[in-house]
């Protein structure tokens, strides 16, 4: 059941991000990119899964005996955390660029910006 909910969430995030990417407003395009990057992060975390921990996979758990908890893959978590930070920086930079475009052209409509020369 959890897999179905995660799949629906990831699908909804990708759909919403794609919908926002196709809008005419530049701010919505930026938010669409941010939502798609977060959907990719949720997808990676969902696919990493949770595995039973052993003393071989997690050496610090070697002294805990037979009652070892389940763990998630720390490599995927580290990569997703890095992707979140990079995505936040990219979104902030894109919003600043959008503000600069608005100051110079007095519009955020992508079609009007494309028609200008």
C-alpha positions in Angstrom: 0.0 0.0 0.0 2.8 2.4 0.8 4.3 1.8 -2.6 1.1 2.8 -4.3 0.9 6.0 -2.3 4.5 6.9 -3.1 4.0 6.1 -6.8 0.9 8.3 -6.8 2.8 11.1 -5.0 5.7 11.0 -7.4 3.4 10.9 -10.4 1.4 13.8 -9.1 4.5 15.9 -8.5 5.8 15.2 -12.0 2.4 16.0 -13.5 2.2 19.3 -11.5 5.7 20.3 -12.4 5.1 19.6 -16.1 1.9 21.5 -16.0 3.7 24.5 -14.5 6.5 24.3 -17.0 4.0 24.7 -19.8 2.5 28.0 -18.4 3.3 31.4 -19.8 4.3 33.0 -16.6 8.1 32.8 -15.9 7.7 32.4 -12.1 5.4 29.4 -12.7 8.1 27.9 -15.0 10.7 28.3 -12.2 8.4 26.6 -9.7 7.7 23.8 -12.2 11.4 23.1 -12.4 11.7 23.1 -8.6 8.8 20.7 -8.2 10.2 18.3 -10.9 13.5 18.3 -9.1 11.8 17.5 -5.8 9.8 14.8 -7.5 13.0 13.2 -8.7 14.3 13.3 -5.1 11.2 11.6 -3.7 11.5 9.0 -6.5 15.1 8.2 -5.6 14.3 7.9 -1.9 11.3 5.7 -2.6 13.4 3.4 -4.8 16.3 3.1 -2.3 14.0 1.3 0.1 14.8 -0.1 3.6 16.9 -3.1 4.0 17.7 -5.3 7.1 20.9 -4.2 8.6 23.8 -6.5 9.2 27.2 -6.0 10.8 28.7 -6.2 7.4 26.6 -3.4 5.9 26.7 -1.1 9.0 29.8 -1.8 11.0 28.8 0.3 14.0 25.9 -2.2 14.6 28.3 -5.1 15.1 28.1 -5.0 18.9 24.3 -4.9 19.0 23.8 -8.7 18.8 20.8 -10.2 17.1 18.4 -7.3 17.6 19.6 -5.0 14.8 17.2 -2.4 13.4 16.4 -2.0 9.7 18.3 0.8 7.9 18.1 2.8 4.7 20.9 3.2 2.3 22.9 6.2 3.5 24.4 6.9 0.0 21.1 7.6 -1.5 20.2 9.9 1.4 23.4 11.8 1.0 22.9 12.2 -2.8 19.3 13.4 -2.3 20.4 15.9 0.4 23.0 17.3 -2.0 20.4 17.5 -4.7 18.0 19.3 -2.4 20.7 21.9 -1.6 21.6 22.4 -5.3 17.9 22.6 -6.2 17.3 25.2 -3.6 20.2 27.3 -4.9 19.1 26.9 -8.5 15.6 28.0 -7.6 16.8 31.0 -5.7 19.1 32.0 -8.6 16.3 31.5 -11.2 13.9 33.7 -9.1 16.5 36.4 -8.9 17.0 36.2 -12.7 13.2 36.4 -13.1 13.1 39.5 -11.0 15.8 41.1 -13.1 13.9 40.2 -16.3 10.8 41.8 -14.8 12.7 45.0 -14.0 14.1 45.3 -17.5 11.1 44.2 -19.6 8.1 45.0 -17.3 6.6 41.6 -18.0 7.1 37.9 -17.0 5.1 36.5 -19.9 7.4 34.1 -21.7 5.7 34.6 -25.1 6.1 38.4 -24.9 9.7 38.0 -23.9 10.3 35.7 -26.9 8.8 38.2 -29.3 11.1 41.1 -28.3 14.3 41.7 -30.1 
